[in-house]
């Protein structure tokens, strides 16, 4: 048996580091201060913070290349916020100042909604006819590189900001798509989004079709126009297909106002925070109601349906007996708030979560449609024709919705509903 | 409590050295415990700067407290801290990572060297679960899985977003049970299912054959605990069988690496003196120089030697190829190697989780940073191109069939001479044999001779 060559240097014993003790003591002190009352607190909290300092110490001492401590700490904060939900983010001091100045007019953007899920930057939705859609980006794509750089450890907020900028800015992205062997290289040219968020048309068999691309402040007004036009139809429409697929952008207010057009003063959603005390409900306004009796309604949803669209879909299902058709929604529906930290950076954190009027939690779970969309193969076939060129009348899911409305089955399904929390 | 943490951290470093070098390859799925002897020596107290300033740590504690008070859905503190450590490690290189206790336990099972599975090494390449290589002679190999195959489903469940650990866990299972992998491969019109029965996978890393005219062929599939012992055994047998022992081919193609210690021992089989490899870390304890020891190489000291490498030769393979090339002990042939020259050390943390941290880089004796450049062969020989008249699919079907029929070069007993027909299928091997038959080659600046 041979022996190993002699090691020139080696160290088994850890170097004594008085700072380490200091750090741990400091951590204990901080626990006492912040995690009140530390002496009564479960030991696990103490252990957890100590674990963190231990890990950081190992990295700072042993990692082969020196690392800025700020980078490590900010990386930690990003990681911690990402582990919560895609809406929770970390903001550097500079980013926080921008955040405080409020939503700036975005000169141009990619027209895409991104979320970080399991450390992967994922395309939640691609806005119809937007720059990303024109470049060929699809919901479900994972973005791995931007302008040649690997994207790692980004928060959802940061990622979305990277896809905004001056008009005509070109972004080179590399994406992974399920079923493709090689990553795809796409170039997105940033442009302002075209104005309308709502389009409507009349389908065969006297069914109306409304598409909401995404929600903004103008959406309730545009939807009012569309619904009023439908109301004028003679003979009255047999039903309405409301297409909320691939729609992950929009504020709660816009959803509440939009849903109220069909629900009047009925409750649209519940938002619950840490204690029941912060439970709030958001009813709409009676004067917004357009139809005395809401026509039969099928709402199309998919894994790109999130936020405002999920609120609206949940409310229509619970209060107007709408039938949801498609696949399970994303389950991203929380209200966030910013909390400044003492070095000027800040946390953006989900402080309350959406529930449907009947109390089904949306955040983190998604809405299960009562009617699943037809086979995955057919959905795939849809993808292949590319949604850009396909008219709603050719869309298999729309056809399925029309069949449901004209056969009168939508009512039956809706009666049987809901896929309530109890039945899951 | 502070004292307790001290005790633990001591354990951490010893274990850290023990498990240390196993990830000296691209993410290999299995590894072995090494018994790297380390002479314990205390270090002076003030070698390292303070890791993190109090102010920054305070910001972190403030953030943690805020989340615990305000986040909509209460989370265990430990989950938050795991997220934070993951985030911190995410700012490092891609080979560094954090393992939860469950993931770390899994890793330790793997290091025992025997497991029940199908025998593939897998990695996440561009975030797609990809077969690095099927281990020869295992169910996966016999089923026809190939390097570069993408595993899109395991037992019908999509592998999108799956972690490597999770994938390993799902593919493993009790002996005799079946796992179905859905494979996407260039050339497949659509993904195809492979149903594979799990077996106990013995890890043999050394294979051998001989040629009629005194030339030996040894192939290393990875570097694990038994590699050098097995190599010695084959060298001994070859020396008895091949008289005269005219030449040796060391095939390191598609060898993803393994234990650093084994790379050093393997190199030492062929070198009598001189530097083999050195590592440099930021921490001085990671700066090591490994030398060949005189008197260890007796069996094959002067046998002319060709080392075969390709872009699948990584890490420990690159150490061996680099040392034998720099010392002019062997002619290195094939194509440029992978270029992964960083050492990962496993550092257990006190709650059973662990860090896998890049702690050092390797350099060949002449100072080549393997991490950037890989090893350049002395003689470039490309792999045999598929004939134009055959479809890729047909070609692969043939290869698979050959494997199933155990017609691969190392599927036969070691002492059965390689036939000309076998040689013809492997252009690089063929060239290596030619060079040894006409030794010394012009390309080699200096004929290998034991150096002082």
Interface residues (C-beta under 8 A of the other chain):
Chain A: X2 X3 X4 X5 X6 X7 X8 X9 X10 X11 X12 X13 X14 X15 X16 X17 X18 X19 X20 X21 X22 X23 X24 X25 X26 X27 X28 X30 X31 X33 X34 X35 X44 X45 X46 X47 X48 X49 X50 X51 X52 X53 X54 X55 X56 X57 X58 X59 X60 X61 X62 X63 X64 X65 X66 X67 X69 X70 X71 X72 X73 X75 X76 X77 X78 X79 X80 X81 X82 X83 X84 X88 X117 X118 X119 X120 X142 X144 X150 X152 X153 X176 X178 X179 X181 X183 X272 X273 X274 X334 X337 X339 X341 X342 X343 X345 X347 X349 X350 X351 X352 X353 X363 X364
Chain B: X1 X2 X5 X9 X10 X12 X13 X14 X17 X36 X37 X38 X39 X40 X41 X42 X43 X44 X45 X47 X48 X49 X50 X51 X52 X53 X54 X55 X56 X57 X58 X59 X60 X61 X62 X63 X64 X65 X66 X67 X68 X69 X70 X71 X72 X73 X74 X75 X76 X77 X78 X79 X80 X81 X82 X83 X84 X85 X86 X87 X88 X89 X90 X91 X92 X93 X94 X96 X98 X126 X127 X128 X150 X152 X158 X160 X161 X184 X185 X186 X228 X261 X264 X265 X268 X276 X281 X282 X283 X284 X285 X286 X287 X288 X289 X290 X291 X292 X293 X296 X342 X345 X347 X349 X350 X351 X353 X355 X357 X358 X359 X360 X361
